[in-house]
Amino acid sequence: MAMFETDTYAVLDVPEPFASAVMAIRVQHRDDLRSALPAEITVAGSSGVGEFEPGQNPDEVFATLDHIARDTAPIEASFGSTLRFPGTDIFVLTLEDEQPFEALHRCIAKSGIRFKSCPFGFMPHCTLTSRSPISDDEANDLLRVRIPGKFVLDTLSVITMPPPMPLLHRVKLTGSN
């Protein structure tokens, strides 16, 4: 299979213990697909620019992302409230400060990497569950989820969907503030 033929995303890996907290919610709400994926914040793929366009040279794409990572400082973040995307059973954790994620997204979008089109504007988030159908009680439970605390996102990964082997590339953010 050619690189980027399946849905491919650039994501920031959520560190422990926050990743385990997200995974526990996914397991509790029986979302087998999300439970097989890492806890992450997508910076290219599900909103803003779409997934990576097939037919690109992966070495060039990964070198471009490595360069961006060298110029990007690790991002200090904290989760905000839970949001349900309107008309869906997709529940996500928002982020308190979206600005550093928007800046990274813009940098990736302008990098020369080609992406499929996406109908949604960029909104950084961490997906809790996308399992359907979901009961009103489960929805209310998810909307009450809060994962307090600050964490540092310092790893940019390229993953594919569907699992089980989603990781294609990983690089550390090493820029300075």
C-alpha positions as CSV (number, residue, x, y, z in Angstrom):
1,M,0.0,0.0,0.0
2,A,1.3,3.5,-0.9
3,M,2.0,5.9,2.0
4,F,-0.9,8.1,3.0
5,E,-3.6,6.1,1.2
6,T,-5.4,5.5,4.5
7,D,-6.5,8.5,6.5
8,T,-3.3,10.0,7.9
9,Y,-3.1,12.7,10.6
10,A,-0.4,14.8,12.4
11,V,-1.1,14.7,16.2
12,L,0.4,15.8,19.5
13,D,0.7,12.8,21.9
14,V,-1.0,13.4,25.2
15,P,1.4,12.5,28.0
16,E,0.8,10.4,31.1
17,P,-1.2,10.4,33.4
18,F,-3.5,12.5,31.2
19,A,-3.4,9.9,28.4
20,S,-4.5,7.1,30.8
21,A,-7.4,9.3,32.0
22,V,-8.6,9.8,28.5
23,M,-8.2,6.1,27.7
24,A,-10.2,5.1,30.9
25,I,-13.1,7.2,29.6
26,R,-12.9,5.6,26.2
27,V,-13.0,2.1,27.8
28,Q,-15.8,3.0,30.2
29,H,-17.9,4.2,27.2
30,R,-17.1,1.1,25.2
31,D,-15.5,2.9,22.2
32,D,-13.4,0.1,20.8
33,L,-12.0,2.2,17.9
34,R,-10.9,5.1,20.1
35,S,-9.5,2.7,22.7
36,A,-7.2,1.3,20.1
37,L,-5.8,4.8,19.3
38,P,-3.4,6.9,21.3
39,A,-4.8,9.9,23.3
40,E,-3.8,12.8,21.1
41,I,-4.6,16.3,19.9
42,T,-4.9,16.4,16.1
43,V,-3.1,19.4,14.5
44,A,-3.7,18.3,10.9
45,G,-6.3,15.9,9.6
46,S,-9.8,16.1,11.3
47,S,-10.3,19.9,11.1
48,G,-8.7,22.8,9.3
49,V,-6.6,21.0,6.7
50,G,-7.8,17.5,6.0
51,E,-5.8,14.2,6.0
52,F,-2.5,13.9,4.2
53,E,-3.0,13.6,0.5
54,P,-1.8,10.3,-1.0
55,G,1.1,10.2,-3.5
56,Q,3.5,12.3,-1.5
57,N,7.1,11.3,-0.8
58,P,7.0,10.2,2.9
59,D,10.7,11.1,3.4
60,E,10.0,14.7,2.3
61,V,6.8,14.9,4.4
62,F,8.6,13.6,7.5
63,A,11.6,15.9,6.9
64,T,9.2,18.9,6.7
65,L,7.6,17.9,9.9
66,D,11.0,17.4,11.5
67,H,11.9,21.0,10.5
68,I,8.7,22.3,12.0
69,A,9.2,20.4,15.2
70,R,12.7,21.8,15.5
71,D,11.2,25.3,15.4
72,T,8.3,24.6,17.7
73,A,8.6,24.8,21.4
74,P,6.8,22.2,23.6
75,I,3.3,23.3,24.3
76,E,2.1,23.7,27.9
77,A,-1.6,22.9,28.0
78,S,-4.6,22.0,30.0
79,F,-7.9,20.5,29.1
80,G,-11.1,22.7,29.2
81,S,-14.6,21.5,29.2
82,T,-16.2,18.7,27.2
83,L,-18.0,19.5,24.0
84,R,-20.4,17.4,22.0
85,F,-20.1,18.2,18.3
86,P,-23.6,19.3,17.2
87,G,-25.7,16.6,15.6
88,T,-23.2,13.8,16.4
89,D,-22.2,11.4,19.1
90,I,-18.6,12.8,19.1
91,F,-17.5,14.1,22.5
92,V,-14.2,15.9,22.9
93,L,-12.1,17.7,25.5
94,T,-11.4,21.3,24.5
95,L,-8.2,23.1,25.4
96,E,-7.9,26.1,27.7
97,D,-5.6,28.0,25.4
98,E,-6.0,27.2,21.7
99,Q,-3.5,29.7,20.4
100,P,-0.3,27.5,20.4
101,F,-2.3,24.7,18.6
102,E,-3.6,27.2,16.0
103,A,-0.1,28.5,15.4
104,L,1.3,24.9,14.8
105,H,-1.7,24.1,12.6
106,R,-1.0,27.2,10.4
107,C,2.7,26.3,10.2
108,I,1.9,22.7,9.0
109,A,-0.8,24.0,6.6
110,K,1.6,26.4,5.0
111,S,4.5,23.9,4.9
112,G,4.0,22.6,1.3
113,I,2.7,19.3,2.5
114,R,-0.5,18.5,0.6
115,F,-3.8,17.7,2.4
116,K,-7.2,16.6,1.4
117,S,-10.0,19.2,1.7
118,C,-11.9,19.3,5.0
119,P,-15.2,21.0,5.6
120,F,-14.5,21.9,9.2
121,G,-12.5,24.9,10.6
122,F,-9.6,24.0,12.8
123,M,-10.5,23.3,16.4
124,P,-7.9,21.6,18.6
125,H,-9.4,18.9,20.8
126,C,-8.9,15.4,22.2
127,T,-11.6,13.0,21.3
128,L,-13.1,11.1,24.2
129,T,-15.6,9.0,22.3
130,S,-17.4,8.8,18.9
131,R,-19.4,5.6,19.6
132,S,-23.0,5.6,18.4
133,P,-25.7,5.4,19.5
134,I,-25.2,6.9,22.9
135,S,-27.8,7.2,25.6
136,D,-28.8,10.5,27.2
137,D,-27.4,9.4,30.5
138,E,-24.0,8.5,28.8
139,A,-24.1,11.9,27.0
140,N,-24.7,13.7,30.3
141,D,-21.9,11.7,32.0
142,L,-19.5,12.7,29.2
143,L,-20.4,16.4,29.3
144,R,-19.4,16.4,33.0
145,V,-15.9,15.0,32.3
146,R,-13.1,17.2,33.5
147,I,-9.4,16.3,33.5
148,P,-7.7,19.0,35.6
149,G,-4.0,19.9,35.5
150,K,-1.3,21.2,33.2
151,F,0.8,19.0,30.9
152,V,3.4,19.5,28.2
153,L,3.0,18.3,24.7
154,D,6.4,17.7,23.2
155,T,5.9,14.9,20.7
156,L,4.5,15.2,17.1
157,S,3.4,11.9,15.6
158,V,2.0,10.9,12.2
159,I,-0.7,8.3,12.6
160,T,-3.1,6.4,10.2
161,M,-6.6,5.2,10.6
162,P,-7.9,2.7,11.1
163,P,-5.7,0.9,13.7
164,P,-4.0,-1.4,14.7
165,M,-0.7,0.0,13.4
166,P,-1.3,3.8,13.4
167,L,2.2,5.2,13.9
168,L,4.2,6.2,10.9
169,H,6.6,8.9,12.3
170,R,7.4,10.6,15.5
171,V,9.5,13.7,16.4
172,K,10.1,15.8,19.5
173,L,9.2,19.5,19.6
174,T,12.5,21.2,20.5
175,G,12.2,24.9,19.6
176,S,12.5,27.6,22.2
177,N,9.8,30.0,23.4
